[in-house]
Amino acid sequence: MKRVYSFVGIVAVICFLSVVTNAQKKEERGTASSQSSTAEWQSAANPNARTLSEFVRVGNILYLSGKLGTDNTNKLAAGGIGPETKQTLENIKAVLEKNGSSMDNVIKCTVMLADIKEWGAMNEVYVTFFKKERLPARSAFGTSGLVNNARVEIECMAIVK
């Protein structure tokens, strides 16, 4: 599990440095707009936020924190990986739509599974949320456990139009 966290951390740092470097290059050329280099943390607008922001917006990209397949009472959807995946993606869809985006604008997802053997069952539900010609880039990996004993957690990035 430490290797998974280390790998995810390294990828996150590389992505962050790439975004910062590109923004700095644009500013040096005088072409960066103030919006492209501005970050908005959802937790800043929500003093009751948990220990994370539900999303961070940088320019026209929303970076969503990992979502679980929970309902509005924080109960996991019953029935295993299929219903949990469906609820997880419904939760992602709601956050996107609330913030000016949609499932059509998702560009990248990371799927974390409590058991990688459930990838096929997760994928059957996952693909129903995207148009065939607009499938986002995706990574998936198995973990040694997820918060609240969830079967699946999904995070994604999407464009705000």
SEBA-998357 format. One record per atom (N, C-alpha, C): y, z, x; residue in three letters. Coordinates in pm, whole numbers, padded with zeros to 5 digits, always signed. Example, Ala and Ser with C-alpha at 12.3 -4.5 7.8 and 13.67 -1.06 7.14 Angstrom:
BEGIN
-00569+00780+01319ALA -00450+00780+01230ALA -00330+00780+01320ALA -00225+00708+01285SER -00106+00714+01367SER +00003+00787+01290SER 
END
This chain:
BEGIN
-00118+00000+00083MET +00000+00000+00000MET +00125+00000+00087MET +00120+00070+00202LYS +00236+00071+00290LYS +00266-00069+00340LYS +00161-00149+00363ARG +00183-00285+00409ARG +00250-00369+00301ARG +00212-00348+00175VAL +00274-00422+00065VAL +00422-00387+00057VAL +00454-00255+00061TYR +00594-00214+00056TYR +00670-00267+00177TYR +00609-00264+00295SER +00675-00315+00415SER +00704-00463+00400SER +00606-00539+00354PHE +00623-00683+00335PHE +00733-00711+00233PHE +00729-00643+00119VAL +00830-00662+00016VAL +00968-00625+00070VAL +00975-00516+00146GLY +01102-00474+00204GLY +01157-00576+00301GLY +01071-00631+00385ILE +01114-00732+00481ILE +01165-00856+00409ILE +01093-00901+00306VAL +01137-01018+00229VAL +01271-00990+00164VAL +01289-00871+00107ALA +01416-00836+00043ALA +01531-00838+00143ALA +01509-00784+00262VAL +01614-00783+00365VAL +01648-00925+00407VAL +01546-01010+00426ILE +01571-01148+00465ILE +01652-01221+00358ILE +01614-01203+00231CYS +01689-01266+00122CYS +01833-01216+00118CYS +01851-01085+00133PHE +01985-01027+00130PHE +02069-01084+00244PHE +02013-01086+00364LEU +02088-01137+00479LEU +02123-01284+00462LEU +02033-01360+00403SER +02060-01501+00378SER +02177-01518+00282SER +02179-01439+00175VAL +02288-01446+00077VAL +02420-01407+00143VAL +02419-01299+00220VAL +02541-01252+00286VAL +02590-01356+00387VAL +02499-01409+00467THR +02537-01508+00568THR +02596-01633+00503THR +02533-01682+00397ASN +02585-01800+00327ASN +02722-01773+00266ASN +02741-01654+00208ALA +02871-01620+00151ALA +02977-01614+00260ALA +02942-01556+00376GLN +03038-01548+00486GLN +03075-01687+00537GLN +02975-01775+00547LYS +03003-01911+00593LYS +03096-01983+00497LYS +03074-01967+00367LYS +03160-02030+00268LYS +03302-01975+00278LYS +03314-01844+00296GLU +03448-01783+00308GLU +03519-01835+00432GLU +03444-01850+00544GLU +03503-01901+00667GLU +03555-02043+00646GLU +03485-02123+00564ARG +03529-02259+00536ARG +03637-02263+00429ARG +03663-02147+00367GLY +03765-02140+00264GLY +03720-02193+00130GLY +03587-02202+00107THR +03538-02260-00018THR +03476-02157-00111THR +03468-02034-00071ALA +03403-01933-00156ALA +03498-01888-00265ALA +03448-01886-00386SER +03528-01829-00494SER +03508-01679-00493SER +03599-01606-00555SER +03585-01461-00556SER +03459-01419-00631SER +03415-01498-00730GLN +03296-01460-00805GLN +03170-01474-00722GLN +03160-01574-00634SER +03037-01596-00560SER +03008-01485-00461SER +03108-01409-00421SER +03084-01301-00326SER +03097-01164-00392SER +03105-01159-00523THR +03119-01033-00594THR +02986-00990-00652THR +02954-00862-00632ALA +02832-00807-00691ALA +02870-00710-00801ALA +02790-00712-00907GLU +02810-00622-01021GLU +02679-00545-01041GLU +02688-00412-01028TRP +02571-00328-01048TRP +02572-00275-01190TRP +02463-00297-01263GLN +02453-00250-01401GLN +02468-00099-01407GLN +02419-00026-01307SER +02427+00120-01309SER +02572+00169-01300SER +02662+00089-01242ALA +02801+00128-01233ALA +02866+00139-01371ALA +02818+00056-01464ALA +02871+00057-01600ALA +02793+00152-01691ALA +02688+00212-01638ASN +02603+00298-01718ASN +02579+00430-01645ASN +02660+00532-01675PRO +02645+00660-01603PRO +02512+00729-01631PRO +02440+00687-01735ASN +02310+00747-01767ASN +02193+00665-01713ASN +02221+00573-01622ALA +02116+00487-01567ALA +02013+00569-01492ALA +01889+00519-01493ARG +01785+00584-01415ARG +01819+00565-01268ARG +01723+00580-01181THR +01749+00572-01038THR +01758+00428-00987THR +01784+00335-01078LEU +01798+00195-01040LEU +01890+00125-01137LEU +01936+00009-01097SER +02010-00077-01189SER +01909-00166-01259SER +01926-00186-01388GLU +01837-00277-01460GLU +01851-00418-01403GLU +01971-00449-01355PHE +01997-00576-01288PHE +02116-00558-01196PHE +02127-00650-01102VAL +02247-00665-01020VAL +02284-00812-01030VAL +02411-00837-01056ARG +02459-00975-01066ARG +02541-01006-00942ARG +02505-01115-00875VAL +02580-01163-00760VAL +02617-01308-00791VAL +02747-01332-00807GLY +02790-01465-00847GLY +02728-01500-00981GLY +02656-01611-00987ASN +02594-01651-01113ASN +02442-01627-01113ASN +02396-01534-01030ILE +02254-01500-01026ILE +02233-01356-01071ILE +02139-01337-01163LEU +02096-01204-01205LEU +01967-01171-01130LEU +01965-01054-01066TYR +01846-01003-01001TYR +01797-00887-01086TYR +01687-00907-01157LEU +01635-00802-01245LEU +01537-00713-01169LEU +01550-00583-01194SER +01451-00489-01142SER +01319-00515-01211SER +01212-00465-01153GLY +01080-00481-01213GLY +01075-00422-01353GLY +01012-00495-01442LYS +00996-00452-01582LYS +00849-00426-01609LYS +00825-00326-01694LEU +00691-00293-01741LEU +00678-00337-01886LEU +00558-00335-01936GLY +00532-00371-02074GLY +00543-00253-02168GLY +00663-00192-02169THR +00685-00075-02254THR +00772-00111-02374THR +00754-00034-02481ASP +00839-00053-02599ASP +00963+00034-02585ASP +01044+00044-02690ASN +01169+00120-02682ASN +01147+00272-02673ASN +01022+00318-02685THR +00993+00461-02666THR +00927+00486-02531THR +00924+00385-02445ASN +00862+00390-02312ASN +00711+00400-02313ASN +00647+00361-02425LYS +00502+00356-02432LYS +00455+00217-02391LYS +00352+00212-02307LEU +00295+00084-02267LEU +00229+00017-02387LEU +00239-00113-02393ALA +00171-00189-02498ALA +00021-00164-02486ALA -00043-00137-02596ALA -00187-00110-02597ALA -00265-00240-02586ALA -00381-00232-02528GLY -00471-00348-02526GLY -00492-00412-02392GLY -00431-00359-02286GLY -00458-00412-02153GLY -00356-00512-02103GLY -00401-00592-02008ILE -00312-00681-01932ILE -00242-00785-02019ILE -00309-00844-02116GLY -00247-00946-02201GLY -00128-00892-02279GLY -00148-00789-02361PRO -00036-00732-02436PRO +00074-00673-02346PRO +00035-00615-02233GLU +00137-00561-02141GLU +00221-00674-02082GLU +00157-00783-02046THR +00232-00897-01990THR +00328-00953-02094THR +00280-00968-02216LYS +00366-01019-02324LYS +00488-00929-02343LYS +00467-00798-02349GLN +00578-00704-02369GLN +00672-00704-02248GLN +00615-00713-02129THR +00697-00719-02008THR +00791-00838-02013THR +00738-00954-02048LEU +00820-01075-02053LEU +00920-01072-02169LEU +00884-01008-02278GLU +00981-00989-02388GLU +01096-00900-02339GLU +01064-00797-02260ASN +01168-00709-02206ASN +01260-00784-02110ASN +01202-00869-02028ILE +01282-00952-01937ILE +01371-01046-02017ILE +01314-01111-02115LYS +01390-01204-02200LYS +01510-01135-02264LYS +01492-01012-02313ALA +01601-00938-02378ALA +01713-00908-02279ALA +01681-00868-02157VAL +01784-00839-02056VAL +01858-00966-02020VAL +01785-01074-02002LEU +01849-01202-01967LEU +01947-01245-02076LEU +01901-01244-02200GLU +01985-01290-02310GLU +02107-01199-02329GLU +02090-01071-02306LYS +02201-00976-02318LYS +02308-01001-02210LYS +02268-01070-02103ASN +02358-01091-01990ASN +02388-01237-01963ASN +02378-01321-02067GLY +02423-01459-02055GLY +02324-01555-01991GLY +02196-01523-01993SER +02097-01612-01935SER +01981-01628-02033SER +01872-01686-01987SER +01756-01707-02073SER +01633-01731-01985SER +01518-01739-02048MET +01394-01768-01976MET +01400-01907-01914MET +01476-01999-01972ASP +01491-02133-01915ASP +01564-02131-01782ASP +01636-02024-01754ASN +01715-02015-01631ASN +01653-01927-01524ASN +01530-01881-01546VAL +01460-01800-01446VAL +01419-01892-01331VAL +01452-01851-01209ILE +01422-01935-01093ILE +01311-01877-01005ILE +01286-01746-01015LYS +01183-01684-00930LYS +01134-01557-00996LYS +01003-01536-00993CYS +00942-01412-01043CYS +00849-01356-00937CYS +00839-01227-00934THR +00739-01158-00853THR +00656-01075-00949THR +00525-01095-00946VAL +00433-01026-01036VAL +00349-00930-00954VAL +00351-00803-00994MET +00270-00701-00930MET +00162-00657-01028MET +00038-00664-00985LEU -00075-00632-01071LEU -00149-00510-01018LEU -00187-00420-01109ALA -00267-00304-01069ALA -00403-00350-01018ALA -00451-00464-01068ASP -00579-00520-01025ASP -00564-00672-01019ASP -00569-00727-00900ILE -00549-00871-00881ILE -00653-00953-00958ILE -00764-00893-00993LYS -00866-00964-01072LYS -00815-00998-01212LYS -00706-00935-01256GLU -00648-00962-01388GLU -00543-01073-01385GLU -00530-01140-01269TRP -00430-01245-01255TRP -00448-01353-01361TRP -00569-01399-01384GLY -00595-01506-01480GLY -00550-01468-01621GLY -00584-01347-01663ALA -00545-01302-01798ALA -00393-01286-01808ALA -00331-01237-01701MET -00184-01227-01699MET -00123-01366-01708MET -00176-01459-01631ASN -00120-01594-01624ASN -00130-01667-01758ASN -00234-01643-01835GLU -00247-01706-01967GLU -00127-01673-02055GLU -00079-01551-02048VAL +00037-01509-02127VAL +00166-01554-02059VAL +00174-01536-01928TYR +00295-01567-01850TYR +00343-01710-01877TYR +00253-01808-01871VAL +00295-01948-01884VAL +00349-01982-02023VAL +00319-01901-02123THR +00370-01929-02258THR +00518-01899-02271THR +00577-01829-02175PHE +00718-01792-02181PHE +00810-01893-02113PHE +00752-01996-02052PHE +00832-02093-01978PHE +00792-02235-02019PHE +00891-02325-02018LYS +00861-02466-02040LYS +00785-02519-01919LYS +00690-02607-01945LYS +00606-02659-01838LYS +00689-02723-01726LYS +00798-02787-01764GLU +00882-02854-01663GLU +00985-02760-01599GLU +00984-02633-01638ARG +01080-02538-01582ARG +01012-02409-01537ARG +00892-02421-01482LEU +00823-02302-01433LEU +00896-02248-01310LEU +00926-02119-01310PRO +00994-02063-01193PRO +00899-02051-01074PRO +00956-02043-00955ALA +00877-02009-00838ALA +00819-01870-00863ALA +00701-01842-00806ARG +00639-01713-00836ARG +00554-01666-00720ARG +00553-01536-00700SER +00461-01469-00610SER +00387-01365-00692SER +00263-01337-00655ALA +00186-01234-00724ALA +00101-01161-00622ALA +00087-01032-00640PHE +00000-00956-00552PHE -00055-00834-00624PHE -00169-00787-00575GLY -00231-00667-00628GLY -00177-00545-00556GLY -00172-00435-00627THR -00123-00310-00571THR -00231-00203-00586THR -00203-00086-00533SER -00296+00025-00551SER -00254+00111-00669SER -00156+00067-00744GLY -00111+00138-00864GLY +00033+00105-00897GLY +00066+00118-01026LEU +00202+00093-01073LEU +00251+00215-01150LEU +00381+00225-01169VAL +00442+00335-01242VAL +00382+00344-01382VAL +00362+00463-01429ASN +00309+00490-01565ASN +00171+00430-01589ASN +00097+00406-01480ASN -00036+00344-01491ASN -00033+00208-01559ASN +00077+00137-01542ALA +00089+00003-01599ALA -00009-00091-01530ALA -00045-00200-01597ARG -00132-00303-01542ARG -00051-00411-01472ARG +00077-00429-01515VAL +00159-00537-01460VAL +00306-00493-01455VAL +00375-00538-01352GLU +00521-00523-01340GLU +00574-00656-01291GLU +00684-00701-01353ILE +00741-00832-01315ILE +00890-00815-01291ILE +00936-00870-01180GLU +01079-00878-01153GLU +01115-01025-01142GLU +01241-01057-01169CYS +01279-01198-01159CYS +01426-01214-01127CYS +01459-01339-01092MET +01596-01382-01066MET +01625-01497-01162MET +01746-01499-01214ALA +01783-01605-01308ALA +01928-01643-01291ALA +01956-01767-01324ILE +02094-01819-01321ILE +02162-01781-01451ILE +02289-01743-01440VAL +02372-01719-01558VAL +02455-01844-01577VAL +02447-01905-01694LYS +02520-02029-01720LYS +02656-01999-01779LYS 
END
